[in-house]
Amino acid sequence: MRIVHVANAYAPRSGGIRTAMHALAGEYLAHGHEPVLVVPGPTAQVRWAAGVRVVQVPAPRVPGVPGYRMVTRPGLVRTVLDDLAPDRVEVSDRASLTGVGLWAREAGVPSLLMLHERLDGVLSSFWPGAGRGARPGAARGAATALADGWNLRTLSRFDRLVATTGFAAGEVTRLVEQRPTTALPPLHRVPLGVDLERFTPDRYDGAVSRRLAPSGEATVLVMSRLSTEKRVDLAVDAVARLAAEGVRVRLVVAGSGPRLTALRDRAERLGIAHRFCGFVPDRDAVAAMLASADVVLAPGPIETFGLAALEALACGTPVVCSDTSALPEVVGAAGASAAPEPDALALALADVLSRPVAERREAARERAELFPWAATGRAMLALHGAAPPLAAPPPAAPPPVVGVKSAVSTPVRPADFMPTTGGVR
């Protein structure tokens, strides 16, 4: 079966979506299928990556977001799909590529849309006045209304919707609850996974640890794109609160983006020990950094999964995250969650750093082992009607996290890829 995955947010320095696309492609390939990735690039090109065909479609740069491109001529993608003649189509884009669902319907090809982001959250983050005290409730309401209108127009173009967490599914479940007569595709929940062989506690390196914190401070690592919605400024402020309380701590930020200069200036102004490493392209180097940090901070308030956080857990490093995001579903008890405010995040960091090192590292790794990519691949293939047999029973579901409203992410089971809301058209 030829499974074509189409996306926009795929760039040399992109993160989660690119990682997920290649990981799923590897699983499909391992089960005898032919995955093909269709992505934007500077020119039309076909290349191969680890046995997977990658078809590049010419696309202009996205202003203000270095390295990223967006397909503005969807007809080019439709021509590529005509040539590829896929058996199944997956789409990871909520903007210019939703028309792929219409192409698939006309071609009689089953399609699904991956909900990698919440449009209501993204629009709220960039809405005029958001985050600066200028009627935030009004901003959220307007952004939600705009997101709902777009979702009602575009989601029905696909046969299935796939969300990685309960939080990611939230804007669709809310639409169904508010408009019970609206016909939306079935919604399925399939958690993403982590490379448990590359990301492991054995990646800990004393030399890397000393390089991150040369004066022996506790290392708080942020691994993120430095853009507005990621709210890395909260990490800077939280570390400043810890330092003000006398905690010897250093902030290390790995990532690039339009907010880099402003964030570095903020750290300088607050007088905290810090290091901005820029984008780290070597995945083994990323693993070493994650394993050698004391705690990873993921402050983004609207994250729908958080692959970097899961990779940190696999490396044995606990994670502190915002409790308004999906990350509490992923992190569970292998870290802590708090309101996306500097004081609250600082308290959560202090709590995690106070735990015995061996215990917190063991808990982190155990949590990550609930998310193998093999389980994600099986669930996705089941949605495509080609589920391979289970090699062994999946592990037991983790207990719920007290105080977290959204459902805790569990290992993939048959129930995870059954519809959770919506209906068949």
C-alpha positions as CSV (number, residue, x, y, z in Angstrom):
1,M,0.0,0.0,0.0
2,R,1.3,3.4,-0.9
3,I,0.7,5.9,1.9
4,V,1.4,9.6,1.0
5,H,1.9,12.1,3.8
6,V,1.6,15.8,2.8
7,A,2.7,18.6,5.1
8,N,3.8,22.3,5.2
9,A,5.7,22.5,8.5
10,Y,8.7,20.6,7.3
11,A,12.0,22.3,7.1
12,P,15.7,21.6,7.8
13,R,15.3,23.0,11.3
14,S,11.7,22.0,12.0
15,G,10.8,19.8,14.9
16,G,7.8,17.6,15.8
17,I,6.0,17.2,12.5
18,R,9.1,16.4,10.6
19,T,10.2,13.9,13.2
20,A,6.7,12.3,13.3
21,M,6.5,12.0,9.5
22,H,9.8,10.2,9.2
23,A,9.1,7.9,12.2
24,L,5.7,6.9,10.8
25,A,7.2,6.4,7.4
26,G,9.8,4.1,8.9
27,E,7.1,2.0,10.6
28,Y,5.1,1.8,7.3
29,L,8.3,0.7,5.5
30,A,9.0,-1.9,8.1
31,H,5.6,-3.5,7.6
32,G,6.0,-3.7,3.8
33,H,4.2,-0.5,2.7
34,E,5.5,2.3,0.6
35,P,5.5,5.7,2.4
36,V,6.0,8.9,0.4
37,L,6.4,12.3,1.9
38,V,5.3,15.4,0.0
39,V,6.8,18.6,1.5
40,P,7.6,22.2,0.5
41,G,11.1,23.3,-0.6
42,P,12.9,25.9,-2.7
43,T,12.7,23.8,-5.9
44,A,11.0,20.8,-7.2
45,Q,13.1,17.8,-6.3
46,V,12.8,14.1,-5.4
47,R,15.2,12.6,-2.9
48,W,15.5,9.6,-0.6
49,A,15.9,9.5,3.2
50,A,16.4,6.2,4.9
51,G,14.6,4.4,2.1
52,V,11.7,6.8,2.0
53,R,10.9,8.9,-1.0
54,V,10.6,12.6,-0.3
55,V,8.9,14.7,-3.0
56,Q,9.7,18.4,-2.7
57,V,7.2,21.0,-4.1
58,P,8.3,24.6,-4.8
59,A,7.1,26.9,-2.1
60,P,7.9,30.5,-0.9
61,R,9.4,31.2,2.5
62,V,7.1,32.1,5.4
63,P,7.9,35.7,6.4
64,G,9.3,36.0,9.9
65,V,9.8,32.3,10.3
66,P,13.3,31.4,9.1
67,G,13.6,28.1,7.3
68,Y,9.9,27.5,6.8
69,R,8.0,27.4,3.6
70,M,4.3,27.1,2.7
71,V,2.7,25.7,-0.4
72,T,0.7,28.6,-2.0
73,R,0.0,26.7,-5.2
74,P,-2.0,23.6,-4.1
75,G,-2.4,22.6,-7.7
76,L,1.3,21.5,-7.7
77,V,0.5,19.1,-4.9
78,R,-2.6,17.8,-6.7
79,T,-0.4,17.1,-9.7
80,V,2.1,15.2,-7.6
81,L,-0.7,13.2,-6.1
82,D,-2.1,12.4,-9.5
83,D,1.4,11.1,-10.5
84,L,1.8,9.1,-7.3
85,A,-1.6,7.5,-7.3
86,P,-1.6,6.8,-3.5
87,D,-3.7,4.2,-1.8
88,R,-4.0,6.4,1.3
89,V,-3.4,10.0,2.1
90,E,-2.4,11.7,5.3
91,V,-2.2,15.5,5.8
92,S,-0.4,17.4,8.5
93,D,-1.6,20.9,7.7
94,R,-4.6,23.0,8.7
95,A,-3.9,25.9,6.3
96,S,-3.2,25.7,2.5
97,L,-3.3,21.9,2.1
98,T,-6.8,21.1,3.4
99,G,-7.8,20.9,-0.2
100,V,-6.0,17.6,-0.4
101,G,-9.0,16.1,1.3
102,L,-11.1,17.2,-1.7
103,W,-8.6,15.7,-4.1
104,A,-8.7,12.4,-2.2
105,R,-12.5,12.3,-2.3
106,E,-12.6,12.9,-6.0
107,A,-9.9,10.2,-6.5
108,G,-11.7,7.7,-4.2
109,V,-8.7,7.6,-1.9
110,P,-9.3,7.4,1.9
111,S,-7.8,10.4,3.7
112,L,-7.1,11.5,7.2
113,L,-6.0,14.8,8.8
114,M,-3.5,14.9,11.6
115,L,-4.5,17.6,14.2
116,H,-1.0,18.7,15.2
117,E,-2.1,22.0,16.6
118,R,-5.1,23.7,18.0
119,L,-6.2,26.6,15.8
120,D,-8.0,28.3,18.6
121,G,-4.8,28.3,20.7
122,V,-2.5,29.5,17.9
123,L,-4.8,32.3,16.8
124,S,-5.3,33.4,20.5
125,S,-1.5,33.6,20.9
126,F,-1.1,36.0,17.9
127,W,-4.4,37.9,18.3
128,P,-3.8,41.7,18.7
129,G,-3.5,42.4,22.4
130,A,-3.1,38.8,23.5
131,G,-0.8,38.3,26.4
132,R,-0.5,42.0,27.1
133,G,-3.5,42.5,29.3
134,A,-5.7,44.1,26.6
135,R,-9.0,42.2,27.0
136,P,-7.6,38.7,26.8
137,G,-11.1,37.2,27.1
138,A,-12.3,39.1,24.0
139,A,-9.2,38.0,22.1
140,R,-9.7,34.3,23.0
141,G,-13.4,34.6,22.0
142,A,-12.7,36.1,18.6
143,A,-9.9,33.7,17.9
144,T,-12.1,30.7,18.9
145,A,-14.9,31.9,16.6
146,L,-12.5,32.3,13.7
147,A,-11.0,28.8,14.3
148,D,-14.5,27.3,14.6
149,G,-15.5,28.8,11.3
150,W,-12.4,27.5,9.5
151,N,-12.7,24.0,11.1
152,L,-16.4,23.7,10.1
153,R,-15.4,24.5,6.5
154,T,-12.4,22.3,6.2
155,L,-12.5,19.3,8.5
156,S,-15.3,17.6,6.7
157,R,-13.1,17.4,3.6
158,F,-11.4,14.3,5.2
159,D,-12.6,10.8,6.0
160,R,-10.9,10.7,9.4
161,L,-9.4,13.1,12.0
162,V,-6.5,12.0,14.2
163,A,-5.5,13.8,17.4
164,T,-2.4,12.8,19.4
165,T,-3.9,13.8,22.8
166,G,-7.2,14.7,24.4
167,F,-6.1,18.3,24.5
168,A,-5.3,18.2,20.7
169,A,-8.8,16.9,20.1
170,G,-10.4,19.5,22.3
171,E,-11.5,22.1,19.7
172,V,-13.2,19.3,17.7
173,T,-14.9,17.7,20.6
174,R,-16.1,21.2,21.7
175,L,-17.5,21.8,18.2
176,V,-19.4,18.5,18.3
177,E,-20.8,19.3,21.8
178,Q,-21.9,22.8,20.8
179,R,-23.3,21.7,17.4
180,P,-24.5,18.1,17.8
181,T,-26.1,18.1,14.3
182,T,-22.9,19.1,12.6
183,A,-21.5,16.2,10.4
184,L,-17.8,15.9,11.1
185,P,-15.5,12.9,10.3
186,P,-14.8,10.4,13.1
187,L,-12.1,11.5,15.5
188,H,-9.4,9.1,16.6
189,R,-6.8,9.4,19.2
190,V,-3.3,8.1,18.4
191,P,-0.4,9.2,20.6
192,L,2.9,9.9,19.0
193,G,6.0,8.0,20.0
194,V,9.7,8.3,20.8
195,D,12.9,6.6,19.5
196,L,13.7,4.6,22.7
197,E,17.0,3.4,21.3
198,R,18.4,6.8,20.4
199,F,17.0,8.7,23.4
200,T,18.1,6.8,26.5
201,P,19.6,7.6,29.9
202,D,22.9,6.1,28.7
203,R,23.3,9.3,26.7
204,Y,24.3,11.1,29.9
205,D,27.7,12.7,29.4
206,G,29.6,14.3,32.2
207,A,31.5,16.5,29.7
208,V,28.3,17.7,28.2
209,S,26.8,18.4,31.7
210,R,29.9,20.5,32.6
211,R,29.7,22.4,29.3
212,L,26.0,23.2,29.8
213,A,26.6,24.4,33.4
214,P,30.4,25.1,33.9
215,S,29.9,26.4,37.4
216,G,28.0,23.3,38.6
217,E,24.5,24.8,38.6
218,A,21.4,22.8,38.1
219,T,20.6,22.9,34.4
220,V,17.1,23.9,33.2
221,L,17.0,23.0,29.5
222,V,14.5,24.4,27.0
223,M,14.4,22.6,23.7
224,S,12.1,24.7,21.5
225,R,11.5,26.9,18.5
226,L,11.9,30.4,19.7
227,S,8.6,31.8,18.4
228,T,5.8,33.7,20.2
229,E,3.4,30.9,20.9
230,K,6.1,28.8,22.5
231,R,6.4,31.3,25.4
232,V,10.0,30.7,26.2
233,D,9.9,34.0,28.0
234,L,8.1,32.2,30.8
235,A,11.2,29.9,31.1
236,V,13.5,32.9,31.4
237,D,11.3,34.5,34.1
238,A,10.8,31.2,36.0
239,V,14.6,30.6,36.2
240,A,15.0,34.2,37.4
241,R,12.5,33.6,40.2
242,L,14.5,30.5,41.2
243,A,17.8,32.4,41.2
244,A,16.2,35.1,43.3
245,E,15.4,32.5,45.9
246,G,19.1,31.5,46.1
247,V,18.9,28.4,43.9
248,R,22.0,27.8,41.8
249,V,20.5,27.3,38.4
250,R,21.4,28.0,34.8
251,L,19.0,28.3,31.8
252,V,20.1,26.5,28.6
253,V,18.0,27.1,25.5
254,A,18.5,25.0,22.4
255,G,16.6,26.3,19.4
256,S,16.3,29.1,16.9
257,G,13.6,31.5,15.9
258,P,12.4,35.1,15.6
259,R,12.4,35.6,19.4
260,L,16.1,34.7,19.9
261,T,17.5,38.2,20.4
262,A,14.6,39.4,22.6
263,L,14.9,36.3,24.8
264,R,18.7,36.6,25.2
265,D,18.3,40.3,26.0
266,R,15.7,39.4,28.6
267,A,18.0,36.9,30.3
268,E,20.8,39.4,30.3
269,R,18.5,42.1,31.8
270,L,17.4,39.7,34.6
271,G,21.0,38.7,35.3
272,I,20.5,35.0,35.3
273,A,23.1,32.4,34.3
274,H,22.2,31.4,30.7
275,R,23.3,29.9,27.5
276,F,21.6,30.1,24.1
277,C,22.9,27.3,21.9
278,G,20.9,27.9,18.7
279,F,19.5,25.1,16.7
280,V,21.2,21.7,17.3
281,P,21.0,19.6,14.1
282,D,22.7,16.5,15.4
283,R,20.1,14.2,16.9
284,D,22.7,12.3,19.0
285,A,23.9,15.7,20.3
286,V,20.3,16.5,21.2
287,A,20.0,13.3,23.1
288,A,23.2,13.9,25.0
289,M,21.9,17.4,26.0
290,L,18.6,16.0,27.1
291,A,20.2,13.2,29.1
292,S,22.7,15.5,30.8
293,A,20.3,18.2,31.9
294,D,18.7,18.2,35.4
295,V,15.2,19.1,34.2
296,V,13.6,20.1,30.9
297,L,11.1,23.0,31.0
298,A,8.4,23.0,28.3
299,P,6.5,26.3,29.0
300,G,4.3,26.4,25.9
301,P,0.7,26.8,27.0
302,I,-0.9,25.4,23.8
303,E,1.4,22.4,23.0
304,T,-0.7,19.5,21.6
305,F,1.8,16.8,22.3
306,G,5.5,17.8,22.9
307,L,7.9,15.4,21.3
308,A,10.9,17.1,22.8
309,A,9.5,16.6,26.2
310,L,8.9,12.9,25.5
311,E,12.5,12.6,24.2
312,A,13.7,14.1,27.5
313,L,11.7,11.6,29.5
314,A,13.2,8.8,27.4
315,C,16.7,10.2,28.3
316,G,15.8,9.9,32.0
317,T,15.2,13.7,32.5
318,P,12.0,14.9,34.2
319,V,9.9,17.6,32.6
320,V,8.1,20.6,33.9
321,C,5.3,21.9,31.7
322,S,2.3,24.2,31.5
323,D,-0.9,22.6,32.8
324,T,-3.0,24.3,30.1
325,S,-1.3,22.2,27.4
326,A,-1.4,18.5,26.4
327,L,1.9,17.8,28.1
328,P,0.5,16.7,31.5
329,E,-1.1,13.8,29.5
330,V,2.4,12.9,28.2
331,V,4.5,13.6,31.3
332,G,2.3,12.1,33.9
333,A,4.0,11.8,37.3
334,A,7.5,11.9,35.6
335,G,7.8,15.6,36.3
336,A,5.3,18.4,37.2
337,S,2.8,20.7,35.7
338,A,1.9,24.3,36.7
339,A,0.0,27.3,35.4
340,P,1.9,29.1,32.6
341,E,3.1,31.8,35.0
342,P,6.7,32.4,36.1
343,D,6.1,31.9,39.9
344,A,4.1,28.7,39.4
345,L,6.7,27.2,37.0
346,A,9.5,28.1,39.3
347,L,7.8,26.3,42.2
348,A,7.3,23.2,39.9
349,L,11.0,23.3,39.0
350,A,12.0,23.5,42.6
351,D,9.8,20.5,43.4
352,V,11.3,18.4,40.7
353,L,14.9,19.4,41.5
354,S,14.3,18.4,45.1
355,R,13.4,14.8,44.2
356,P,16.2,12.1,44.5
357,V,18.0,12.1,41.2
358,A,17.9,8.3,40.7
359,E,14.1,8.2,41.4
360,R,13.2,11.0,39.1
361,R,15.4,9.6,36.3
362,E,13.9,6.1,36.6
363,A,10.3,7.5,36.6
364,A,11.0,9.5,33.5
365,R,12.3,6.6,31.5
366,E,9.5,4.3,32.6
367,R,7.0,6.9,31.5
368,A,8.6,7.2,28.0
369,E,8.6,3.5,27.5
370,L,4.8,3.7,27.3
371,F,5.1,5.5,23.9
372,P,7.0,3.4,21.4
373,W,6.8,4.4,17.8
374,A,5.8,0.8,17.0
375,A,2.5,1.3,18.8
376,T,1.8,4.5,16.9
377,G,2.6,2.8,13.6
378,R,0.2,-0.1,14.4
379,A,-2.6,2.2,15.3
380,M,-2.1,4.3,12.1
381,L,-2.0,1.2,10.0
382,A,-5.2,0.0,11.6
383,L,-6.9,3.3,10.6
384,H,-5.7,2.6,7.1
385,G,-7.2,-0.9,7.2
386,A,-3.8,-2.7,7.2
387,A,-3.1,-3.3,10.9
388,P,-0.2,-5.8,11.4
389,P,-0.6,-8.4,14.2
390,L,0.6,-7.3,17.6
391,A,3.9,-8.9,18.5
392,A,3.1,-8.7,22.2
393,P,0.4,-7.3,24.4
394,P,0.7,-3.5,25.0
395,P,1.8,-2.4,28.5
396,A,-0.8,-1.5,31.0
397,A,-2.2,2.0,31.0
398,P,-0.6,4.4,33.4
399,P,-2.8,5.8,36.2
400,P,-4.5,9.1,35.7
401,V,-2.8,12.3,36.9
402,V,-4.6,14.0,39.7
403,G,-5.6,17.6,38.9
404,V,-5.3,17.3,35.1
405,K,-8.6,17.8,33.3
406,S,-7.7,16.1,30.0
407,A,-7.4,12.4,29.7
408,V,-4.0,10.9,30.4
409,S,-2.2,9.5,27.3
410,T,-2.1,5.7,27.3
411,P,-0.3,3.1,25.3
412,V,-2.1,2.5,22.0
413,R,-4.9,-0.1,22.3
414,P,-7.7,-1.0,19.9
415,A,-9.9,1.5,21.6
416,D,-7.5,4.3,20.9
417,F,-8.2,4.2,17.2
418,M,-11.9,3.9,17.5
419,P,-14.0,7.0,16.9
420,T,-14.3,9.2,20.0
421,T,-16.6,11.9,18.5
422,G,-18.1,12.9,15.2
423,G,-19.9,10.7,12.8
424,V,-19.4,9.1,9.4
425,R,-20.8,11.2,6.6
